[in-house]
Amino acid sequence: MVNRVVVGAHYGLGSWLAQRITAVIMAIYTVILLFVFMSRRPVDYGAWRALFGYGWMRVATLLFAVSLGWHAWVGMRDIFMDYVKHDGLRLALEVITIVAIASYLGWAVQILWR
């Protein structure tokens, strides 16, 4: 009988899909922003305020921020699982990363809907 040693959580396909989907969402948002920048000259505070006055732009920006946070979490989690061998240190780094990403997302919501 062969005893299998289970290493990690075997995220595999889910992590791969999360990285690809969030990357596509961020790329689409970037193209939209580039289009807005190219079509409006000059870009000043008034233009930014008018652009983010639209609800669809706030929602798109929030979707971008959530995608960026998820993308960063999956990447950092994989780096920690691959290179940090001490369990306590890895857990501490993961908790710090989660708290930081959640704080950034909360800050983004505050900026968008202030």
Short mmCIF file of the C-alpha atoms (twelve columns), coordinates in Angstrom:
data_MODEL
# 
_entry.id   MODEL 
# 
loop_
_atom_site.group_PDB 
_atom_site.id 
_atom_site.type_symbol 
_atom_site.label_atom_id 
_atom_site.label_alt_id 
_atom_site.label_comp_id 
_atom_site.label_asym_id 
_atom_site.label_seq_id 
_atom_site.Cartn_x 
_atom_site.Cartn_y 
_atom_site.Cartn_z 
_atom_site.pdbx_PDB_model_num 
ATOM 1   C CA . MET A 1   0.000   0.000  0.000   1 
ATOM 2   C CA . VAL A 2   1.277   3.446  -0.939  1 
ATOM 3   C CA . ASN A 3   0.824   6.257  1.558   1 
ATOM 4   C CA . ARG A 4   0.271   9.532  -0.225  1 
ATOM 5   C CA . VAL A 5   1.546   12.708 1.337   1 
ATOM 6   C CA . VAL A 6   -0.851  15.564 0.725   1 
ATOM 7   C CA . VAL A 7   0.993   18.830 0.227   1 
ATOM 8   C CA . GLY A 8   -0.826  22.138 -0.060  1 
ATOM 9   C CA . ALA A 9   -4.503  22.488 -0.757  1 
ATOM 10  C CA . HIS A 10  -4.442  21.520 -4.444  1 
ATOM 11  C CA . TYR A 11  -6.074  24.680 -5.726  1 
ATOM 12  C CA . GLY A 12  -4.861  23.950 -9.257  1 
ATOM 13  C CA . LEU A 13  -7.531  24.692 -11.836 1 
ATOM 14  C CA . GLY A 14  -9.447  27.113 -9.622  1 
ATOM 15  C CA . SER A 15  -6.372  29.274 -9.063  1 
ATOM 16  C CA . TRP A 16  -5.446  29.126 -12.725 1 
ATOM 17  C CA . LEU A 17  -8.951  30.201 -13.771 1 
ATOM 18  C CA . ALA A 18  -9.071  32.958 -11.135 1 
ATOM 19  C CA . GLN A 19  -5.803  34.420 -12.421 1 
ATOM 20  C CA . ARG A 20  -6.980  34.355 -16.041 1 
ATOM 21  C CA . ILE A 21  -10.469 35.732 -15.404 1 
ATOM 22  C CA . THR A 22  -9.268  38.560 -13.174 1 
ATOM 23  C CA . ALA A 23  -6.531  39.401 -15.688 1 
ATOM 24  C CA . VAL A 24  -9.125  39.666 -18.474 1 
ATOM 25  C CA . ILE A 25  -11.354 41.911 -16.336 1 
ATOM 26  C CA . MET A 26  -8.396  44.182 -15.529 1 
ATOM 27  C CA . ALA A 27  -7.335  44.286 -19.199 1 
ATOM 28  C CA . ILE A 28  -10.846 45.282 -20.329 1 
ATOM 29  C CA . TYR A 29  -10.976 48.038 -17.697 1 
ATOM 30  C CA . THR A 30  -7.552  49.278 -18.819 1 
ATOM 31  C CA . VAL A 31  -8.700  49.441 -22.442 1 
ATOM 32  C CA . ILE A 32  -11.811 51.383 -21.395 1 
ATOM 33  C CA . LEU A 33  -9.678  53.838 -19.415 1 
ATOM 34  C CA . LEU A 34  -7.248  54.242 -22.324 1 
ATOM 35  C CA . PHE A 35  -10.173 54.950 -24.646 1 
ATOM 36  C CA . VAL A 36  -11.511 57.577 -22.220 1 
ATOM 37  C CA . PHE A 37  -8.073  59.209 -21.926 1 
ATOM 38  C CA . MET A 38  -7.581  59.282 -25.694 1 
ATOM 39  C CA . SER A 39  -11.018 60.728 -26.389 1 
ATOM 40  C CA . ARG A 40  -10.942 63.480 -23.747 1 
ATOM 41  C CA . ARG A 41  -8.244  66.128 -23.685 1 
ATOM 42  C CA . PRO A 42  -7.043  67.490 -21.291 1 
ATOM 43  C CA . VAL A 43  -7.645  65.203 -18.338 1 
ATOM 44  C CA . ASP A 44  -7.973  67.369 -15.257 1 
ATOM 45  C CA . TYR A 45  -9.801  67.157 -11.953 1 
ATOM 46  C CA . GLY A 46  -13.112 68.217 -13.501 1 
ATOM 47  C CA . ALA A 47  -12.872 65.480 -16.134 1 
ATOM 48  C CA . TRP A 48  -12.054 62.860 -13.485 1 
ATOM 49  C CA . ARG A 49  -14.956 64.010 -11.325 1 
ATOM 50  C CA . ALA A 50  -17.353 63.890 -14.285 1 
ATOM 51  C CA . LEU A 51  -16.094 60.457 -15.347 1 
ATOM 52  C CA . PHE A 52  -16.538 58.940 -11.898 1 
ATOM 53  C CA . GLY A 53  -19.892 60.660 -11.514 1 
ATOM 54  C CA . TYR A 54  -21.352 57.917 -13.698 1 
ATOM 55  C CA . GLY A 55  -22.544 54.873 -11.777 1 
ATOM 56  C CA . TRP A 56  -21.269 52.438 -14.410 1 
ATOM 57  C CA . MET A 57  -17.731 53.810 -14.054 1 
ATOM 58  C CA . ARG A 58  -17.803 53.423 -10.282 1 
ATOM 59  C CA . VAL A 59  -19.055 49.844 -10.599 1 
ATOM 60  C CA . ALA A 60  -16.419 49.081 -13.266 1 
ATOM 61  C CA . THR A 61  -13.712 50.551 -11.043 1 
ATOM 62  C CA . LEU A 62  -14.921 48.541 -8.065  1 
ATOM 63  C CA . LEU A 63  -14.948 45.385 -10.218 1 
ATOM 64  C CA . PHE A 64  -11.389 46.231 -11.263 1 
ATOM 65  C CA . ALA A 65  -10.331 46.724 -7.628  1 
ATOM 66  C CA . VAL A 66  -11.920 43.430 -6.533  1 
ATOM 67  C CA . SER A 67  -10.297 41.646 -9.478  1 
ATOM 68  C CA . LEU A 68  -6.938  43.183 -8.613  1 
ATOM 69  C CA . GLY A 69  -7.315  42.122 -4.980  1 
ATOM 70  C CA . TRP A 70  -8.281  38.572 -5.899  1 
ATOM 71  C CA . HIS A 71  -5.492  38.368 -8.475  1 
ATOM 72  C CA . ALA A 72  -2.968  39.593 -5.909  1 
ATOM 73  C CA . TRP A 73  -4.249  37.184 -3.252  1 
ATOM 74  C CA . VAL A 74  -3.971  34.129 -5.502  1 
ATOM 75  C CA . GLY A 75  -0.487  35.136 -6.611  1 
ATOM 76  C CA . MET A 76  0.796   35.870 -3.123  1 
ATOM 77  C CA . ARG A 77  -0.794  32.740 -1.675  1 
ATOM 78  C CA . ASP A 78  0.923   30.612 -4.318  1 
ATOM 79  C CA . ILE A 79  4.254   32.322 -3.667  1 
ATOM 80  C CA . PHE A 80  3.893   31.744 0.078   1 
ATOM 81  C CA . MET A 81  2.936   28.082 -0.418  1 
ATOM 82  C CA . ASP A 82  5.890   27.500 -2.737  1 
ATOM 83  C CA . TYR A 83  8.662   29.357 -0.918  1 
ATOM 84  C CA . VAL A 84  7.761   29.784 2.773   1 
ATOM 85  C CA . LYS A 85  8.200   26.388 4.415   1 
ATOM 86  C CA . HIS A 86  7.618   27.343 8.057   1 
ATOM 87  C CA . ASP A 87  3.863   26.966 8.696   1 
ATOM 88  C CA . GLY A 88  3.603   29.720 11.307  1 
ATOM 89  C CA . LEU A 89  5.431   32.256 9.172   1 
ATOM 90  C CA . ARG A 90  3.373   31.329 6.113   1 
ATOM 91  C CA . LEU A 91  0.127   31.752 8.076   1 
ATOM 92  C CA . ALA A 92  1.275   35.123 9.428   1 
ATOM 93  C CA . LEU A 93  2.199   36.344 5.933   1 
ATOM 94  C CA . GLU A 94  -1.136  35.153 4.528   1 
ATOM 95  C CA . VAL A 95  -3.084  36.928 7.282   1 
ATOM 96  C CA . ILE A 96  -1.109  40.147 6.748   1 
ATOM 97  C CA . THR A 97  -1.766  39.908 3.011   1 
ATOM 98  C CA . ILE A 98  -5.503  39.339 3.500   1 
ATOM 99  C CA . VAL A 99  -5.780  42.263 5.933   1 
ATOM 100 C CA . ALA A 100 -3.852  44.547 3.565   1 
ATOM 101 C CA . ILE A 101 -5.955  43.597 0.511   1 
ATOM 102 C CA . ALA A 102 -9.211  43.965 2.476   1 
ATOM 103 C CA . SER A 103 -8.050  47.390 3.692   1 
ATOM 104 C CA . TYR A 104 -7.228  48.491 0.164   1 
ATOM 105 C CA . LEU A 105 -10.623 47.328 -1.097  1 
ATOM 106 C CA . GLY A 106 -12.375 49.145 1.737   1 
ATOM 107 C CA . TRP A 107 -10.412 52.261 0.912   1 
ATOM 108 C CA . ALA A 108 -11.387 51.946 -2.764  1 
ATOM 109 C CA . VAL A 109 -15.070 51.721 -1.809  1 
ATOM 110 C CA . GLN A 110 -14.707 54.771 0.419   1 
ATOM 111 C CA . ILE A 111 -13.076 56.747 -2.406  1 
ATOM 112 C CA . LEU A 112 -15.646 55.704 -4.995  1 
ATOM 113 C CA . TRP A 113 -18.767 56.320 -2.901  1 
ATOM 114 C CA . ARG A 114 -17.711 59.190 -0.697  1 
# 
